[in-house]
Amino acid sequence: MEIQFIFPNLCQTTILLNKPTELEDRLINEKLVLQRTRLLRMQTATSVEGAMDRMPIVVRNLRFQMGIPFDLRGNIEISQGTMVCFIGPQSPKPSGKTTLLKVLGQALFPQLDAGEVFVPAHLRTLHVSQEPCFFEGTLMDNMCFGVGNPSDGTKGRVRTILNRLECDGCIDDRISSTDRKGWQSELTL
């Protein structure tokens, strides 16, 4: 490998690794969420069977500032197992849909000026960014990257999943990172 190709990526990685984290804030929030979940579980356990499945995701009068102010006046209560769609104008005058989804998915962890966000402790949220993130290598390499259990990231397993999704013909393992822009734009449409 040539150093002129590696050095910019190494610089960017070093900058990212040295950014401050909000780990302490996350730990404090997690402790509060656990306490509230336990309280709600005790309150509803005696009255209703399956109380854990009835705890909603709650957003109330949320206000914070991260560059620009975010102010949600009102309450949102999302029942578990439901699909929700947030609708509003796009740029140049955004309405905060993406920011709200980032907060719910814990991709953004702001210091709240007011309000609350409550996702029951037993639920896991996942935020999928609008911006794709691909690494050097083939598309198949990207799809197998970073799995906790090595057997989950095998090419055979990925092909089986793609087959079930009727996408088995959309992955060519020979497409290299030099062709990456093409498959990035195809996959993000």
Disulfide bonds with the S-S distance in Angstrom:
none
